[in-house]
């Protein structure tokens, strides 16, 4: 942004006549001989206002800097910048200590255009004004410190404003209150962090397959991670690293439920709510409901991120009997959900469910399921005294075992 002409807090005017009188850029005269002594030290009363020292905010810190600006047909001179300003460094300038080394490490420096003087007037770059040579006190620092300072400034110039703040004050890797992964996960690793990952990618199993929640990262888990990564536009390598975890942090709420489903949807139980009254403890039932929700989140994504509505989740024994549910219904364990959609047909929902870890699917054409699709994880239920297997029945949709 150009500095305002009417601002009284900025030193110097942007009027060309003022620039011509103050810029050390002679165009018609011969270049004056180089001074043999050190530059004159500015008087204390010359060091006034915000123009004597330019600061750029990088995050919460202020870095004081000076810029070297070469005018055509003149020797390099150090000028005062009027903040807010962008530093420009002449690509041919040799006046900056270790400039060649900086250019070698930061090639982008050469891309910045300097101001120049032509026809007796000073043409400057954006937001830069000229002032008498050597008017910017650098401070009593060593050459090495100045070199480091200029390197930081040069690096800051190559970044957009938002990125500068990010470099200096990088945000936390996540803002998550549920679970934090502290290492990359890949085949061969094991532990509770693998188990937590498996819960969240279980909905990305292969068609008819499942992801076992056992804490061991094997081929089954790697394949599910790849599908999850592809579904969200990440690099599909089967390795759960920073990008994968960042996406999971975005998807999960602080109570560990996925973004588009909640405990309230799954514990409706004939309007009573709660997780007790089934064959399992309330804690185990609730944990099963979380796994069900993560599979529903994957199904929702596959259907174009359109809403799915849960009409029935966990039921206690009394509720299950009241609605005429099977005596060994997966609803009793928190493993099942009845869903509908306003954007997709029930057949589309039933067919897509085959690719998201559901071993139980009942839909149109199956008795009592013409107005919703039932999905469950019966194959993973080792506590229902039934043989673990797959049962798909939505004849009107072409879905069956």
N, C-alpha and C positions, 0 to 999 in steps of 0.2 A: 504494500500500500504506500502511495506517495505521501510524504508529510504534508500537512495542511499549511497553506501559505499564511493563514491567519493565526496559526498557533503561536502563542507567546512563549511557550515552554521549550521551543526548539531554537537552537542557535543557528543563525545564518538565514539568509533569504534564498529562495529558489529563483529570484530574478536574474536573468542572464547577465545584466550589467554587474550585479553584485558578484556573481560567480567569476566573471572575467577579472574583476579587481582582486579577488582573493585566491584564485586558483594559480598555482605555480606552473602555468602552462604557456610560456611565451611561444608565439607562433611565427612572428615576423622578425624577432630579434635572434641574434646568435645565442647559442646555449652558453650561459654564464659558466665561468670556471668553477670546478668543484671546490667547495670549502675545505680548507686543510684542517681546521680545528673541529671539535665536537659541536653538534647543533646547539644553538642557544637554548638555555633552560627557560621555560616559560615562567613569567611572573606569577606569583600566587593569585593575584587578582584576575589573571587570564583564565585560570582554571575554575570556571563557573558554570553553573547550570548543568543540564544533562548532556550538553554537547561536548563537554571536555572528556568524558569517558562514556563510551558506548557500551551498553549491556544488552545481551540477548538472553532471553529466558529459555532455559532448557530444563523442562520439568520445574523443580522448585529451586534450582540453582541459577545464579547469574554469573556469566563468564565475561570478564572484561577483556576487550580485544582491541587491536589496532589493525588497520588495513593498509597495505601498500598499493599505491595506485600510480601507474606510469602514464604520463601524458605524452602525446606525440611531440617530437622535437625537444624534449626536455628530460632532465634527469629524474629518477624516481623520487618521490617525496611522500611523506606520511601525512595523511589528511585526517581531519576531524569528520566523523560521521554524525549526521543528525538522526537520532533514533525516532521512530522505529526505522531501521535500515537493513538492507541486505548487503553483506560484504561482497565486493567483487575483487578478484585477484587477477591481475594481468597475466595472460598465459606466458608472456616472454619475460616477466619480471625476474630479475636475479637479486632483487634487494632483500627478499625474505631469507633469513638464515636457513640453510638446509632446504631451500625450495625444491631443488632437484630430488632430494630424498623424499620430500612430501609428495611431489608429483609422481614419483615411482610407486609410492604406496597408495596414493589417492589420485588415480588418473583422471577422475572427473573434474579436478581443479581446472584443467585446461579448457573445459567447456564453458567457463564463465567469461563473459565479455567485459572488458574494461571500459571506462569512459575515455574520451580522448579530446584533444583540443584542435580545432580547425578554424582558420580564418580569424584568429585573435579572440575567439570565444571558447568557453569551456563547455563541452558537452559531456554530461555525466550519466552514469548508469542510474537505474531506478533508486530513488530515495537517497541518493548520495549528493552531498554538497562539498565544496572545497573550502579549505581554510589555510592560513599560512603554514608553511612547512614546519614540521616538528612541533606542532601545537598539541599533539596528543601524548601526554605522559604515559609511559608504559609501566612505570614502577620499577623499584629496585629488585629486579629478578634476574636470574642468570639467563644466558642465551638458550640453554637447554629448556628452561621453564617456558620461555617465550615460544620456542619451537613446538613444544607440546601443546601450548595454548592455541597456537595457530592451526595445528593439526586438528584439534577438536573443533575449531570454528569451521575449517574447511570441510570436515566431515558433516557438520550440522547443515552446511549449505546444500549438500547433496540430497537432503531429505525434505519432504514436505513438512509443513508446520506441525501436523498431527503426529507425524512419525518422530519428530524431534522430541516432543514431550514423552513419547513412548520409550525412546532410547534412554532418556535420563531418569524417568520414573516409571519403569515397566510395571504393569499391573501384575497382580498375583496370577499364577498359572490358571487358577480357576476361582470361582466364588461358590463353592459347593459345601453343603452341610450334611451330605449323606455319607459318601465314601470317597477317599482320595487314593489314587494309585501312585506309588512312589518309584516304580521301575517299569521298563518296557517288558512286555510279555510276549512270548513266542513259544514254539513247540519245544517241549522238554522241561519247561518251567512248571512249578506247582506251588500251591499255597492258597490262602484265603483270598488273595487278590485275584488269582485265576478264577476261583469260584464266583467272586462278585462279577467278574467279566462275563462268565458263562451265563449267569442269570440274565444279563442285559442283551446278549446276542443269541439267546436260545430261540428267538423268533426268526432267526435267519438260517435255520437248518435246511438241508437239502429236502427235496420233495419226499414226503413220507418218512423223513428221518427226524432225529432229535439231537439235542446237545445235552449230554449228561452233565449234571451239576456235581462234579466229583473233585474239582480242584486241580485236575491234571490237564495241562495244555497239550492236547494231541491233535491229530489230523482233523478230527470232527470239529473241534473248537476253531482251528485255523481256517477251515472252510467257511464256518459261520462268520468269523471276523472279516474274511474277504468279501462276503456278500453284504455285510453291514457297511463296509467301507465303500463298495460300489454304489450302494443305494443312496449314500449321502455325498457322493462325489469326492471321496478321498482316494488316496493312492491305495490300490488293492494289492497288498503284499502279505496279508495274514499276520502281520506283526502289530500288536496293540501298543502304540507309542503315543507321543504327544498329541498328534492330530486326532487320533481315535478317541483318546480320553477326553480331549476338549469337546468333541461332539457329544460324548456321553454326558459330560457335565452340563451341556446345554439342554440335553433331553430329560435329565432327571431332576426331580424336585428334591427339596431338602429332606423329605420323608421317604426318599428312595423310590417313590412311584414315578413312572414316566410322565412326561409333560402333559399328555392328553387324556390321562385316566387317573382316577383317584380312589382312595379307599372307600369313600362314600358311595361310589358307583357299584363296587363289588360286595359291599356288606349290607345291601338293602334288605335281605332276608324277610320278605313279607312286611317291610316297613319298620321292623324293629331295630335293625342295625346291630352291630357287635359281631364278635367272632366266636363266641362260645355256643355250646349246644350241639356241636357236631361230634363225630367220632374222634377227632384230634383235639389237642389243646388249642386254645385261642392263638397262642404264639405260632404254632406250626401251621394253623389254618391261614393266618394272616400272611405268613411267608409264602405259602402256595399261591395266595391271591396276587402277591407282587410278581411272581413268575408269570402268572396268567396275563397280567397287565402288560408286561414287557413283550409278550408274544402278540398281544392285541396292538401294541404300538407299531410293531413291525408290519402287521397286516394292514394297519391304517396307512402306513407309508407306501406300501405296495399298491394300495387303492387310490393313490394320488393325494395322500394327506387330507382326505375328506373325512368328516366326522363319522364315527361309529358310535351307536348308542347301545349301552348295556341295559337290557330289560330285566335280567336276573343274574345274580352272581352267587355269592355264598348263601346257603340256606341251612338253618339248623334243622334238627330232625322234625320238629313240630311243623315248621314252615314247609318242609319238603313233602310231608304227608298231606298237608293242607292243599297244596297245588297239584297233588297227584304225581309227584316225582317217583322215579324208581327207587327201590329200597337201598340200592348201592350207587345212587347217583353221584357223579363226580362233583356236583354242586355242594354236597355235604363236606367236601374236603378243601373247598376253595380253589379247585382245579378247573372250574368250568365257568362259562359265560354264555348267555343268550344275547345275540346282537342283531341290530337292524341298521339300515342306512337309508338316508334320504337322497343320496347322490349316486348310489350304485344299486343294482338289482341284487336280490338275495342270492341268485345263482352266481353272480360275479363274486360275491363275498364267499360263498361256499367253495368255489373253485380256487380262489386265491388262498384260502385257509390251508390248503394242502402243502403249501410251500413255506409255512411258518411254524412248524413244530407241533401242530395239533394232530394228535393221534385219534381223536374222536371228533367227527363232523356229521351233523344231521341237519338237513335243510329241506327245501321244497320237494315233495314227493314222499317224504318220510312222515309217518303218522305223528300228528301233533306239532309239526315243524314247518307248516306252510307260511307262517307269518314271521318267522325269525330263523336265524342260523345258530345252532348250538355247536360250540367248540370246547374241547377239553384236552387234558394231558394224561389220559388214563394209562398210557404205556409207561409213564414215569411214576405211577402211584403203586408203591409196594406195600401199602397198608389197607387195601380194600379187599384182600382175600380173593382177588380175581387174577386170571392169567393176563400178564401184560401183553397187550397187542394193539392192533389198529382196527378201528371200526368207522368206516365212512359210509354214509347213506343219504344222498340227496339225488334220487333217481331223475327228477325233472331237470337236473342241472348236469347230468352225466358224471356225477361224482359217486364213486363206490370203490370197494376194496378190489 
